[in-house]
Amino acid sequence: MNAICCIARVPDTATRIKIGPNGKSIDPEGVQYVINPFDEFALEAAIQHKEAKGGELVVMYVGQDDFAKDLRQCLAKGADKAIHLKIDGPLGPQGISSLLAEKIRPLMPASVFCGKQAVDGDVGGMGVMLAGLLDVPAVSKVSSLELKDDTAVATREIEGGVETIDASLPCVFTFEKGANEPRRAGLKEIMAAKKKPLEVEEVSAPAPKLSVESLELPPPRPEGRIVGEGTEAVAELVLLLREESKVI
């Protein structure tokens, strides 16, 4: 059974973000882009799926910008092939899902691995939308995954406990941070990855169904203040939390 891993290109979480002149996007000047951190866990799970069940592992990326270096990293870690669907304009999660579904259908049956969300937009909807378009089950926010013959057992952390789900394959899985330990590629694997196929296919972006109207940084955090010391400050602190901060 084939495995597909969908990755996104996001700003490095250590980057200091500035708002662009249009007020609707970030200023790309000086921004370092990386593979979405949640997708790193999805890629490791996809590699383990390939090792357990065989088949071909294909990494897919939808975006306007070149991402060849990072796609080669995925190939070095164990993917067999990388595909960049190069779009001609910005695209929301619904559009990304539809383009991916169209490309994945000929590779079915295949299980699909994604991060639970991209750390820039934090929408978290692409994986579930993709499952709907492919007409396969979806398990989101997976914290661990055990593969069996034609099924998988996934666990999810929920409020107050852990949920265990039996899923039939093929399936779409989206992964939490810490679901596994992503591997590192050695020099031998990095060199071999240069010979693996990396396809760039130009596609037209469908009309977006989600648009950003404005983008702004959070307001600066106000300075703290000391209201007193010891038990004598408790009454005033409680009063300020109730009347000023309104948190109690």
VOKE-233196 format. One record per residue (C-alpha): residue in three letters; x, y, z. Coordinates in steps of 0.1 Angstrom, whole numbers, always signed. Layout:
% VOKE-233196
aa=ALA u=X v=Y w=Z $
...
//
This chain:
% VOKE-233196
aa=MET u=+0 v=+0 w=+0 $
aa=ASN u=+13 v=+34 w=-10 $
aa=ALA u=+19 v=+62 w=+16 $
aa=ILE u=+16 v=+99 w=+9 $
aa=CYS u=+30 v=+126 w=+32 $
aa=CYS u=+17 v=+162 w=+26 $
aa=ILE u=+40 v=+189 w=+39 $
aa=ALA u=+37 v=+227 w=+42 $
aa=ARG u=+62 v=+255 w=+41 $
aa=VAL u=+60 v=+278 w=+71 $
aa=PRO u=+82 v=+305 w=+87 $
aa=ASP u=+107 v=+292 w=+112 $
aa=THR u=+91 v=+296 w=+147 $
aa=ALA u=+122 v=+315 w=+158 $
aa=THR u=+116 v=+341 w=+132 $
aa=ARG u=+106 v=+376 w=+143 $
aa=ILE u=+74 v=+383 w=+122 $
aa=LYS u=+66 v=+416 w=+107 $
aa=ILE u=+33 v=+425 w=+89 $
aa=GLY u=+36 v=+432 w=+52 $
aa=PRO u=+26 v=+465 w=+35 $
aa=ASN u=-8 v=+451 w=+25 $
aa=GLY u=-18 v=+443 w=+61 $
aa=LYS u=-29 v=+408 w=+51 $
aa=SER u=+3 v=+388 w=+50 $
aa=ILE u=+37 v=+387 w=+67 $
aa=ASP u=+67 v=+406 w=+53 $
aa=PRO u=+89 v=+379 w=+37 $
aa=GLU u=+121 v=+399 w=+41 $
aa=GLY u=+145 v=+381 w=+63 $
aa=VAL u=+121 v=+352 w=+70 $
aa=GLN u=+136 v=+317 w=+71 $
aa=TYR u=+111 v=+291 w=+59 $
aa=VAL u=+111 v=+254 w=+70 $
aa=ILE u=+90 v=+223 w=+68 $
aa=ASN u=+60 v=+227 w=+91 $
aa=PRO u=+71 v=+211 w=+125 $
aa=PHE u=+40 v=+189 w=+128 $
aa=ASP u=+46 v=+176 w=+93 $
aa=GLU u=+80 v=+163 w=+105 $
aa=PHE u=+62 v=+138 w=+127 $
aa=ALA u=+38 v=+129 w=+99 $
aa=LEU u=+68 v=+122 w=+76 $
aa=GLU u=+84 v=+98 w=+102 $
aa=ALA u=+51 v=+80 w=+106 $
aa=ALA u=+48 v=+77 w=+68 $
aa=ILE u=+83 v=+62 w=+66 $
aa=GLN u=+74 v=+37 w=+93 $
aa=HIS u=+43 v=+28 w=+73 $
aa=LYS u=+64 v=+22 w=+42 $
aa=GLU u=+89 v=+1 w=+62 $
aa=ALA u=+60 v=-20 w=+76 $
aa=LYS u=+38 v=-24 w=+45 $
aa=GLY u=+60 v=-17 w=+15 $
aa=GLY u=+48 v=+4 w=-14 $
aa=GLU u=+59 v=+38 w=-25 $
aa=LEU u=+62 v=+69 w=-3 $
aa=VAL u=+55 v=+101 w=-21 $
aa=VAL u=+59 v=+136 w=-4 $
aa=MET u=+37 v=+163 w=-18 $
aa=TYR u=+39 v=+201 w=-14 $
aa=VAL u=+15 v=+227 w=-27 $
aa=GLY u=+29 v=+263 w=-29 $
aa=GLN u=+42 v=+292 w=-50 $
aa=ASP u=+78 v=+292 w=-38 $
aa=ASP u=+107 v=+269 w=-44 $
aa=PHE u=+110 v=+242 w=-17 $
aa=ALA u=+134 v=+218 w=-34 $
aa=LYS u=+160 v=+218 w=-7 $
aa=ASP u=+135 v=+207 w=+20 $
aa=LEU u=+119 v=+182 w=-3 $
aa=ARG u=+153 v=+166 w=-9 $
aa=GLN u=+156 v=+163 w=+29 $
aa=CYS u=+124 v=+143 w=+29 $
aa=LEU u=+138 v=+121 w=+1 $
aa=ALA u=+170 v=+116 w=+21 $
aa=LYS u=+150 v=+104 w=+52 $
aa=GLY u=+132 v=+77 w=+32 $
aa=ALA u=+107 v=+91 w=+7 $
aa=ASP u=+109 v=+76 w=-28 $
aa=LYS u=+96 v=+106 w=-47 $
aa=ALA u=+87 v=+142 w=-42 $
aa=ILE u=+60 v=+163 w=-60 $
aa=HIS u=+58 v=+201 w=-59 $
aa=LEU u=+24 v=+213 w=-72 $
aa=LYS u=+34 v=+249 w=-80 $
aa=ILE u=+4 v=+272 w=-79 $
aa=ASP u=+0 v=+307 w=-95 $
aa=GLY u=-16 v=+324 w=-65 $
aa=PRO u=-24 v=+322 w=-28 $
aa=LEU u=-46 v=+293 w=-17 $
aa=GLY u=-65 v=+283 w=+14 $
aa=PRO u=-69 v=+249 w=+30 $
aa=GLN u=-99 v=+239 w=+8 $
aa=GLY u=-80 v=+246 w=-24 $
aa=ILE u=-49 v=+229 w=-12 $
aa=SER u=-70 v=+198 w=-3 $
aa=SER u=-87 v=+197 w=-37 $
aa=LEU u=-54 v=+199 w=-56 $
aa=LEU u=-38 v=+172 w=-34 $
aa=ALA u=-69 v=+149 w=-37 $
aa=GLU u=-67 v=+152 w=-75 $
aa=LYS u=-30 v=+141 w=-75 $
aa=ILE u=-34 v=+114 w=-48 $
aa=ARG u=-64 v=+96 w=-64 $
aa=PRO u=-44 v=+78 w=-90 $
aa=LEU u=-21 v=+65 w=-63 $
aa=MET u=-48 v=+49 w=-42 $
aa=PRO u=-51 v=+28 w=-22 $
aa=ALA u=-28 v=+49 w=-1 $
aa=SER u=-27 v=+62 w=+35 $
aa=VAL u=-21 v=+99 w=+39 $
aa=PHE u=+0 v=+115 w=+66 $
aa=CYS u=-2 v=+152 w=+75 $
aa=GLY u=+6 v=+174 w=+105 $
aa=LYS u=-24 v=+184 w=+126 $
aa=GLN u=-20 v=+220 w=+114 $
aa=ALA u=+4 v=+244 w=+99 $
aa=VAL u=+20 v=+267 w=+125 $
aa=ASP u=+14 v=+299 w=+104 $
aa=GLY u=-23 v=+298 w=+98 $
aa=ASP u=-33 v=+273 w=+125 $
aa=VAL u=-65 v=+263 w=+106 $
aa=GLY u=-60 v=+226 w=+110 $
aa=GLY u=-86 v=+217 w=+84 $
aa=MET u=-67 v=+204 w=+54 $
aa=GLY u=-62 v=+168 w=+65 $
aa=VAL u=-99 v=+162 w=+73 $
aa=MET u=-110 v=+180 w=+41 $
aa=LEU u=-86 v=+158 w=+21 $
aa=ALA u=-101 v=+126 w=+37 $
aa=GLY u=-136 v=+137 w=+27 $
aa=LEU u=-125 v=+144 w=-9 $
aa=LEU u=-108 v=+109 w=-11 $
aa=ASP u=-138 v=+92 w=+7 $
aa=VAL u=-116 v=+75 w=+33 $
aa=PRO u=-116 v=+77 w=+71 $
aa=ALA u=-97 v=+103 w=+90 $
aa=VAL u=-81 v=+103 w=+125 $
aa=SER u=-69 v=+138 w=+136 $
aa=LYS u=-44 v=+148 w=+162 $
aa=VAL u=-27 v=+114 w=+165 $
aa=SER u=-3 v=+110 w=+194 $
aa=SER u=+8 v=+74 w=+185 $
aa=LEU u=+1 v=+50 w=+158 $
aa=GLU u=+4 v=+12 w=+156 $
aa=LEU u=+1 v=-4 w=+121 $
aa=LYS u=-15 v=-38 w=+116 $
aa=ASP u=-24 v=-58 w=+85 $
aa=ASP u=-53 v=-38 w=+71 $
aa=THR u=-60 v=-16 w=+101 $
aa=ALA u=-42 v=+9 w=+124 $
aa=VAL u=-47 v=+17 w=+161 $
aa=ALA u=-43 v=+54 w=+168 $
aa=THR u=-43 v=+72 w=+201 $
aa=ARG u=-53 v=+108 w=+207 $
aa=GLU u=-49 v=+129 w=+238 $
aa=ILE u=-82 v=+143 w=+249 $
aa=GLU u=-92 v=+163 w=+280 $
aa=GLY u=-88 v=+141 w=+310 $
aa=GLY u=-76 v=+110 w=+292 $
aa=VAL u=-64 v=+92 w=+261 $
aa=GLU u=-87 v=+80 w=+233 $
aa=THR u=-79 v=+48 w=+213 $
aa=ILE u=-93 v=+45 w=+177 $
aa=ASP u=-93 v=+15 w=+154 $
aa=ALA u=-91 v=+27 w=+118 $
aa=SER u=-93 v=+8 w=+85 $
aa=LEU u=-67 v=+14 w=+59 $
aa=PRO u=-64 v=+35 w=+37 $
aa=CYS u=-69 v=+64 w=+60 $
aa=VAL u=-58 v=+100 w=+65 $
aa=PHE u=-39 v=+107 w=+98 $
aa=THR u=-29 v=+141 w=+112 $
aa=PHE u=-2 v=+141 w=+138 $
aa=GLU u=+5 v=+159 w=+171 $
aa=LYS u=+40 v=+170 w=+183 $
aa=GLY u=+58 v=+142 w=+200 $
aa=ALA u=+40 v=+114 w=+181 $
aa=ASN u=+74 v=+99 w=+173 $
aa=GLU u=+111 v=+108 w=+170 $
aa=PRO u=+118 v=+121 w=+135 $
aa=ARG u=+150 v=+105 w=+121 $
aa=ARG u=+180 v=+123 w=+107 $
aa=ALA u=+195 v=+115 w=+73 $
aa=GLY u=+231 v=+105 w=+70 $
aa=LEU u=+255 v=+117 w=+44 $
aa=LYS u=+250 v=+85 w=+23 $
aa=GLU u=+212 v=+91 w=+23 $
aa=ILE u=+216 v=+128 w=+14 $
aa=MET u=+238 v=+119 w=-16 $
aa=ALA u=+214 v=+92 w=-27 $
aa=ALA u=+184 v=+116 w=-25 $
aa=LYS u=+199 v=+137 w=-53 $
aa=LYS u=+191 v=+109 w=-77 $
aa=LYS u=+155 v=+104 w=-65 $
aa=PRO u=+127 v=+120 w=-86 $
aa=LEU u=+115 v=+155 w=-77 $
aa=GLU u=+87 v=+167 w=-100 $
aa=VAL u=+75 v=+202 w=-103 $
aa=GLU u=+41 v=+205 w=-118 $
aa=GLU u=+25 v=+239 w=-125 $
aa=VAL u=-12 v=+240 w=-116 $
aa=SER u=-39 v=+267 w=-115 $
aa=ALA u=-51 v=+277 w=-81 $
aa=PRO u=-88 v=+273 w=-76 $
aa=ALA u=-108 v=+303 w=-63 $
aa=PRO u=-101 v=+305 w=-26 $
aa=LYS u=-131 v=+300 w=-2 $
aa=LEU u=-112 v=+314 w=+27 $
aa=SER u=-95 v=+348 w=+27 $
aa=VAL u=-75 v=+369 w=+52 $
aa=GLU u=-91 v=+403 w=+56 $
aa=SER u=-64 v=+417 w=+80 $
aa=LEU u=-34 v=+406 w=+100 $
aa=GLU u=-20 v=+423 w=+131 $
aa=LEU u=+5 v=+415 w=+158 $
aa=PRO u=-8 v=+410 w=+193 $
aa=PRO u=-7 v=+441 w=+216 $
aa=PRO u=+24 v=+445 w=+237 $
aa=ARG u=+21 v=+428 w=+271 $
aa=PRO u=+16 v=+454 w=+299 $
aa=GLU u=+42 v=+456 w=+325 $
aa=GLY u=+35 v=+438 w=+358 $
aa=ARG u=+32 v=+455 w=+391 $
aa=ILE u=+37 v=+445 w=+427 $
aa=VAL u=+7 v=+451 w=+449 $
aa=GLY u=+23 v=+442 w=+482 $
aa=GLU u=+40 v=+414 w=+501 $
aa=GLY u=+29 v=+384 w=+521 $
aa=THR u=-7 v=+377 w=+533 $
aa=GLU u=-14 v=+415 w=+536 $
aa=ALA u=-14 v=+417 w=+498 $
aa=VAL u=-40 v=+390 w=+492 $
aa=ALA u=-71 v=+411 w=+496 $
aa=GLU u=-59 v=+438 w=+472 $
aa=LEU u=-47 v=+412 w=+447 $
aa=VAL u=-81 v=+395 w=+447 $
aa=LEU u=-98 v=+429 w=+443 $
aa=LEU u=-77 v=+438 w=+413 $
aa=LEU u=-82 v=+403 w=+397 $
aa=ARG u=-120 v=+407 w=+401 $
aa=GLU u=-125 v=+444 w=+393 $
aa=GLU u=-96 v=+453 w=+369 $
aa=SER u=-85 v=+421 w=+352 $
aa=LYS u=-120 v=+405 w=+355 $
aa=VAL u=-105 v=+370 w=+356 $
aa=ILE u=-124 v=+359 w=+387 $
//
